[in-house]
Amino acid sequence: MTDTLLTPPTARNGGLWRHADFRRYWLSQTVSRTGTNVAELVLPLAAITMFDASAQQLGWINSAAFAPYLLISLWAGVWIDRRRKRSLLVTAEIGRVLALAAIPALALAGLLQVNMLIVVAFLLGVCAVLFDVSGSAYLPSLVGRDQLLDGNSKLQASIVVTNSGGPALGGVLVQVLAAPVVLAMSAVASLVSLGALAGIRQTEQAPANPEGRRRTLAEIGEALRFIARDRYLRFLTVRSGVNNLFFIARNTLLPLFVLQVLDLGSAVLGLILGVGAIGALIGAGLAKRLADRLGPGRVIAVGYGVASVVQILLPAAGGPPVVALAILLPMFFVSGMFMTVGNTNVATLQQMLIPRRQLGRVIAGMRTVTWGSMPIGALLGGTLGTLIGIRETLILTAVGFCLSALWIALSPIAKLREMPAAPQD
């Protein structure tokens, strides 16, 4: 069945905001990611405020949250390709509700400990693998190929805004509510997402007959070879792995840097991240127009380059609060905007390059590297923050960001003038 047949005529003629099922999918993604990203910041804040956690302990919490990308992504990708994607999105949301609800329940019982926060972070990470890879593989079956960039622009706006806005909201809420209460609110967000998914009416095409399937390891090997052979995907995979390693090392120390080194409150941390969300929203709106005018390759290189260079400003922040904010607010705004411009075009490029029947496992193979570096980055950030200091570690992470951007600038991706032709399925 072709992409055109999978997309209702009203959606093609009126745009994706008139595509009722896309709206429900977009709502599910947005609400779910908001709740998840609130929890992502509130877990380490709970460790700091309730247990006076160290940089090393924060490193363990963040490492547990992203370890599933390293441990199970490859197998999850093959498993996802064999099943309808919407049912897997529902499964992931149910898992999130149970994991998040455990925190306030344990707190009320007086049993909550730092080690339990680490366990919950790992369970949320397992759900995130399932939700992230299934969602990426589901979109091309929901909209037509000619609408992928538009769909990814809208979703990328939600992803990056919630990546910054979720923690921003979490920082503010923790200032006025107890951390376990905020985590319970995140569980409610997943329930809303479940309702939106249940409302999607379009029938998803079933995967190929299981009689023609090969062994799991053979399909994993096929996915990895596909990534290694494609000159665009292999550069993107290496770049994202390096970038994400330093990104999580930075984010592991960011709460301690703002709360302890700069002596600012969690609400100010929320403000800083919220400004990044505003920049991300603007970047999502610019992504398609810039790609049409300059070509996707140049836009990806410039987007990642600018977002990486401004990271140098983070460890330079200091002095009176007004001076620190005068550095941090523009930095997070610019970083959010240009990173979103790059990410939106990269998401579309990946979906253009990968045959649909392999989409889940190839994306999962890339996630194994690109997100699998995150637990290592979390441990690296926590360890270096303890050994050499928080500000000094942030200087090293800024250098790492710049190296990942230079890799893309020197790759064939920077020369890509238009999106490639559809692959043979």
C-alpha positions, 0 to 999 in steps of 0.5 A: 500500500502506498503512502498516498493511500494511507493518508486521508484526502482531507489531510493532503489538501488541508494540511496536517492540522486537518488530519484528525489522527495526526492531531491525536498522535501529536497530542499523545507525543506532546503530553507524554513527553512533557510529563516524561521530561518533567520527571527527568528533572524532578528525579535528580531534584528529588535526590538533591532536596530529599537526600542531599545527593552528590554529583556522583549519585546524580550521575548514577540516576541519569545513567540508569535512565539512559542505560536501556538505549545501550542495552536493549535498543537493538533487540527492541528495534527488531521486535518493534518491526514485527508488531503494530506500532500503536499498541507498543506506544500504549504499552510504553505509556502503561509502564510509565504510569506504573513507574511514576506512581511508585514514587509518591506511593513509596514516599507516603509509606516512608520507604523512598530512598535514592536507590529506588530513584535509580530503579525508577529511572531505569524503568522509565528508560525502558519505556522511553526506548519502546516509545521513542523507536515505535513513534519514529517508525509509526509516523510514516504509516500515519502520513504520506511521504510528502508530509513527513517533513511537515509532520516532523517539524511539528513533532520536533517542535513538541520534542524539543520544546518539551525537552526544555519546557518539561524540565522548566515546568518541573523546576518551577513545580518543585519550588512550590510542591513536593517532588513526589507530587510532581511525579504523580502529575507526570503519571497523569500526563501519560494517562492523557496520552493513552486517551489520545492514542486510543482515539486514532481511527486509521488502521495500521497496516500489519507487519509482514507475515512471521513465516518470512522472518529471520532470526533476531540476530540476523535482522540486527546485523542487517540493520547495522550493515545498513547504517555502516554502508550509508554514507549519511547515516554513519556520519549522523550516528557518530556525531549524535553519539559524541554530542549526546555523551557530552549533552548528558554529562552537561545536563547531569551537572546543570542542576548542581551548577545552577543551584549550588555554584551560581546559588540560584533556585530551582525556579530559575533553573526552570526559567533558563530551560523555558527560554530554551523551549521558546527558542526550540519552538521558533527553530521548529517553525524555521526548519522547513523554510530554511531547508527549502531555501538553503538545502537540508545539508547546509541547514543541518551543519549550520544548526548543529554548529551554532548550537554547539559553539554557544555551549562555551558560554555556560561555564563562563556564567557567574557573578551576580544573578543578573549577570549570570542570567544575562549569559545563560538566557540568550545561550539556551535560547540560541542553542534550542533554536538552532539544535531544533533546526538541525534535528528536524531535518535530520529526522526527516532525512533518516525516514527518507533513507531507510526502507519502511520495513527496516525503519524500527530496527535501523532507528534502534541500531542508531539509537544504540550508539546515539542514545547508548552513549548517554549513560556513559556521559552521565557517569562521566559528568558525575565522576569528573564533577566530583574529581575536578569540579563542576565548572571545569567539567562544563568546559570539557563538555563545551569542547566536546559539543564543538567537536561533534559539530565539526564532524558534521561540517566536514561530512557529506551531509553538509553538501546535501542539496535536497532530500534523497529519493525514496529507497526500495522497500 
